Amino acid sequence: MLRFFRLIKIIFVVLRFGLDEFLLAHERMRWMHIPLNLLLFLRNTSKPRAERLRLALENLGPIFVKFGQILSTRRDLMPADIADELAKLQDQVPPFPSSQAITVLEATYGKALSEVFQSFEETPVASASVAQVHFAVLPDGRQAAVKLLRPGISRIIKHDIALLKVAADMVEKLWADGRRLKPLDVVREFEKHLDDELDLTREAANASQLRRNFATSSLLKVPEVYWDFCKPEVMVMERMYGTPISQIDELRAAGVDIPKLASNGVEIFYTQVFRDGFFHADMHPGNVQVAENGQYIALDFGIMGTLTDTDKHYLAQNFIAFFRRDYKRVAEVHIESGWAPAETRVDELETAIRAV
């Protein structure tokens, strides 16, 4: 029943924001364009299609917002106007009630919250699609951040993913570029990432691994995970103090060397990729802060990437070819690595890369 009502809402939002134009672009569906516009003549579709798509995703809620954020990073699949607009999506989700958070924590630990933490701040410091974060103090006095899943989020995600798969299947069959964009594969990849995010012990393990990798580095600080307090629904870690990387004016006022910060950021990323083959794959401004001493602080480890030695080899080959402007070699590497279909013609891919 929930899925049925959710589907009705999605259809309503699609029609309200004029997203039916994506489906009606198919020649077999164009006959519906005029009668549908006559029926829905009061709606306003004067805004560009990309902006209407962004507004629709925001209207549909956090899971669709997160999906749009992921799509915005796939410029190899999305038209430029849509990718640019989806990049504006902000995961600013209203927090769930503090009373619910306390209920979840007490049920998870099987005891009163006062027996788990010395103190617990009921007002959340951050709230996102899947979880929200509260500050707390552990019994031994250590400052901590407590991340807990939204109540019932697994069920909501299950229903929304099922509907996204239906929509993706329709896009593949009805939209001219549907098969090329591989929307079903994109949804399945999205589903995998969400499955990982729904088990906070996995995120805790990711954080611990990244912390070990940079244990001797002065460039990146990763919070310590307090494993004795971690459960699949709850992750407790060291509280971090920093300024979001996007607040450039505040960083300058604090005396942070911005060019050096940029250089350090590049070094950190390439160290993760080429030395460790294990990297933070969700480094948007909300997940990166800067400490008073200019050291980077990494947060939110739900989405991490891994690379094999073969992957690293092909990435290095790509960089070398790009630096040399050897676009034929770039095309060859893409085909050799399997990043482009084996039947792709080298000369055609080279031309496309050169044009971009």
C-alpha positions in Angstrom: 0.0 0.0 0.0 2.8 2.4 0.9 4.5 1.7 -2.5 1.2 2.5 -4.3 0.8 5.9 -2.6 4.4 6.6 -3.2 4.0 5.9 -6.9 1.0 8.2 -7.0 3.0 11.0 -5.5 5.9 10.4 -8.0 3.5 10.5 -10.9 2.0 13.7 -9.5 5.4 15.4 -9.1 6.5 14.2 -12.6 3.4 15.8 -14.2 3.6 18.9 -12.0 7.2 19.7 -13.1 6.6 18.7 -16.7 9.1 15.8 -16.6 6.8 13.9 -18.9 8.7 15.7 -21.8 11.6 13.3 -21.3 9.3 10.3 -22.0 7.2 12.1 -24.7 10.4 12.7 -26.7 10.1 9.1 -27.9 8.4 9.0 -31.3 5.8 6.4 -30.1 4.7 8.7 -27.3 4.7 12.1 -29.0 1.0 11.8 -29.8 0.3 12.3 -26.1 2.1 15.6 -26.0 -0.9 17.8 -27.1 -3.7 16.2 -25.1 -1.6 16.0 -21.9 -0.7 19.7 -22.2 -4.3 20.6 -22.7 -5.3 18.6 -19.7 -2.6 20.1 -17.5 -2.7 23.6 -19.0 -2.4 25.3 -15.6 1.0 24.0 -14.8 4.1 26.2 -15.3 6.8 24.5 -17.4 8.6 27.7 -18.4 11.7 26.9 -16.5 14.5 24.9 -18.2 14.1 21.1 -18.1 17.2 20.7 -15.9 15.9 23.1 -13.2 12.5 21.4 -13.2 14.2 18.0 -12.7 16.2 19.3 -9.8 13.1 20.8 -8.2 11.2 17.5 -8.7 13.9 15.5 -7.0 14.0 17.9 -4.0 10.2 17.6 -3.8 10.3 13.8 -3.8 12.6 13.6 -0.7 16.0 12.7 0.5 16.6 9.4 -1.4 15.8 11.0 -4.7 18.0 14.0 -3.7 20.9 11.6 -3.0 20.3 9.8 -6.3 20.4 13.2 -8.1 23.7 14.0 -6.4 25.2 10.8 -7.6 23.9 11.4 -11.2 25.5 14.9 -11.1 28.9 13.2 -10.9 28.3 11.1 -14.0 29.0 13.6 -16.7 29.8 10.7 -19.0 26.1 9.7 -18.8 24.2 13.0 -18.2 23.7 15.9 -20.7 25.8 18.9 -19.5 22.7 21.1 -18.6 21.3 18.3 -16.3 24.6 17.5 -14.7 25.2 21.2 -13.9 21.8 21.7 -12.4 21.8 18.4 -10.3 25.2 19.5 -8.8 23.2 22.2 -7.0 21.2 19.7 -5.0 21.7 20.1 -1.3 21.1 17.3 1.1 19.5 19.5 3.8 17.0 17.2 5.3 14.9 18.2 8.4 16.0 16.2 11.5 13.8 13.6 13.0 12.6 14.3 16.6 15.1 14.1 19.4 12.7 11.9 21.3 12.9 9.3 18.5 16.6 9.5 18.5 16.7 8.8 22.2 14.2 5.9 21.8 16.4 4.3 19.1 19.6 4.7 21.1 18.1 3.2 24.3 16.6 0.3 22.3 20.0 -0.3 20.6 22.0 -0.3 23.8 19.3 -1.9 26.0 19.7 0.7 28.7 18.9 4.3 29.6 20.9 6.9 27.6 22.3 8.3 30.9 23.9 4.9 31.5 25.6 5.0 28.1 26.8 8.6 27.8 27.9 11.1 30.4 25.9 13.7 28.5 24.0 13.7 25.2 23.0 16.8 23.1 19.4 16.3 22.0 19.6 18.9 19.3 21.3 17.3 16.2 24.3 19.0 14.7 23.7 17.5 11.2 20.9 15.8 9.4 21.0 14.0 6.1 19.2 11.5 4.0 20.0 8.3 5.9 21.2 9.4 9.3 21.7 12.3 11.7 24.5 13.3 14.1 24.4 14.4 17.8 27.3 15.4 20.0 27.9 13.5 23.3 30.4 13.0 26.0 31.5 9.4 26.8 31.7 8.1 30.4 35.5 8.7 30.5 35.0 12.3 29.3 36.0 12.0 25.7 34.1 14.3 23.3 32.2 12.2 20.7 29.9 12.5 17.7 27.0 10.0 17.6 25.6 9.1 14.2 22.3 7.1 14.0 20.1 5.9 11.2 16.7 7.4 10.6 13.9 5.2 12.0 12.3 3.1 9.2 14.8 4.3 6.6 15.5 0.7 5.3 11.8 0.3 4.4 11.6 3.7 2.7 14.7 3.0 0.7 13.5 -0.4 -0.4 10.2 1.1 -1.8 12.0 4.0 -3.5 14.6 1.8 -5.1 11.9 -0.5 -6.5 10.2 2.6 -8.0 13.4 3.9 -9.3 14.1 0.6 -11.1 10.6 0.8 -12.7 11.4 4.4 -13.9 14.8 3.4 -15.1 13.3 0.5 -17.1 10.8 2.9 -18.7 13.6 5.4 -19.6 15.6 2.6 -21.3 12.6 1.6 -23.4 11.1 4.9 -24.2 13.8 7.6 -24.2 16.0 7.8 -27.3 19.2 7.9 -25.2 17.9 5.5 -22.6 20.1 2.5 -23.4 23.2 4.5 -23.8 22.7 6.1 -20.3 22.2 2.6 -18.7 19.8 3.9 -16.0 19.2 0.5 -14.6 22.9 0.0 -14.0 23.0 3.4 -12.3 20.1 2.6 -10.0 21.7 -0.8 -9.1 25.0 1.0 -8.2 23.0 3.5 -6.2 21.3 0.6 -4.4 24.6 -0.9 -3.5 25.9 2.3 -2.0 22.8 2.7 0.1 23.0 -0.8 1.4 26.5 0.0 2.6 25.3 3.2 4.3 22.6 1.3 6.1 25.2 -0.6 8.2 27.1 1.9 10.2 29.7 -0.7 11.3 30.8 -0.8 7.7 31.3 3.0 7.8 33.1 2.7 11.1 35.4 0.1 9.5 36.0 2.5 6.5 36.9 5.3 8.9 39.3 3.1 10.9 41.1 1.9 7.7 41.5 5.5 6.4 42.8 6.6 9.8 45.4 3.8 9.8 46.4 4.8 6.2 47.1 8.4 7.3 48.3 7.7 10.9 51.7 9.3 10.2 50.4 12.1 7.9 50.2 15.7 9.0 47.9 16.5 6.1 44.7 14.6 7.0 42.9 14.0 10.3 40.4 11.2 10.5 38.3 10.7 13.7 39.0 7.8 15.9 36.1 5.3 16.0 34.9 4.3 19.5 34.1 0.7 18.7 32.7 -0.3 22.1 29.8 2.0 21.4 29.2 1.1 17.7 26.3 -1.0 16.4 24.8 -1.5 12.9 22.4 1.4 13.6 24.8 3.6 15.6 28.4 4.8 15.0 30.3 6.7 17.7 33.5 8.5 16.9 35.8 11.3 18.0 34.3 14.8 17.8 36.1 16.9 15.2 36.5 20.7 15.4 36.9 22.5 12.0 35.6 24.9 9.4 33.8 23.5 6.3 36.0 23.7 3.3 33.4 25.7 1.4 33.7 28.7 3.8 36.7 30.3 2.1 36.3 33.7 3.8 36.3 32.2 7.3 39.4 30.1 6.4 41.3 33.2 5.2 40.3 35.1 8.3 41.7 32.2 10.4 45.0 32.6 8.5 44.8 29.4 6.5 47.1 29.4 3.4 44.5 28.7 0.7 47.0 27.8 -2.1 48.8 25.4 0.2 45.5 24.0 1.3 44.6 23.3 -2.4 48.0 21.6 -2.9 47.6 19.5 0.2 44.1 18.4 -1.0 45.5 17.1 -4.3 48.3 15.3 -2.5 45.9 13.7 -0.1 43.6 12.5 -2.9 46.4 11.1 -5.0 47.9 9.4 -2.0 44.6 7.6 -1.3 44.2 6.6 -4.9 47.7 5.6 -6.0 49.4 4.5 -2.7 46.5 2.9 -0.9 43.9 2.1 -3.6 41.3 3.1 -1.0 39.8 6.5 -1.1 37.0 8.7 0.2 34.4 8.7 -2.6 32.0 11.3 -1.2 34.2 14.4 -0.7 31.6 17.1 -1.1 32.0 20.3 1.1 29.8 19.0 3.8 32.2 16.1 4.4 35.5 18.0 4.4 36.6 20.5 7.1 39.8 22.3 7.9 41.3 22.5 11.4 42.9 25.6 12.9 46.3 24.4 11.9 45.3 24.0 8.2 45.0 20.2 8.5 42.2 18.6 6.5 39.5 16.7 8.4 37.6 13.9 6.7 34.0 13.1 7.7 31.3 10.6 6.6 32.8 7.4 5.4 29.7 5.7 4.0 30.9 5.7 0.4 34.5 4.7 -0.2 36.2 3.6 -3.4 38.8 0.9 -4.0 41.2 0.3 -6.9 43.2 -2.7 -7.9 46.8 -2.5 -9.1 45.4 -2.8 -12.7 43.0 0.1 -12.1 45.9 2.2 -10.8 48.0 1.3 -13.8 45.3 2.4 -16.3 44.6 5.6 -14.3 48.3 6.5 -14.5 48.4 5.7 -18.2 45.4 8.0 -18.7 47.1 10.9 -16.8 50.3 10.6 -18.7 48.5 10.5 -22.0 46.4 13.6 -21.1 49.4 15.5 -19.9 51.0 14.7 -23.3 47.8 15.5 -25.1 48.0 12.1 -26.7 44.3 11.6 -27.1 44.7 8.4 -29.2 46.4 6.8 -26.3 43.6 8.0 -23.9 41.1 6.3 -26.2 43.2 3.1 -26.3 43.5 3.0 -22.5 39.8 3.4 -22.1 39.1 0.5 -24.4 41.9 -1.7 -23.0 40.8 -1.2 -19.4 37.1 -2.0 -20.2 36.0 1.5 -19.3 34.7 1.8 -22.9 33.0 -1.1 -24.8 35.5 -3.4 -26.6 33.8 -2.7 -30.0 34.4 1.1 -29.7 36.5 2.5 -32.6 39.7 4.1 -31.4 39.5 6.9 -33.9 35.9 7.9 -33.1 36.6 7.9 -29.3 39.8 9.9 -29.9 37.8 12.5 -31.8 35.2 12.7 -29.1 37.8 13.1 -26.4 39.6 15.8 -28.4 36.4 17.7 -28.8 35.7 17.7 -25.1 
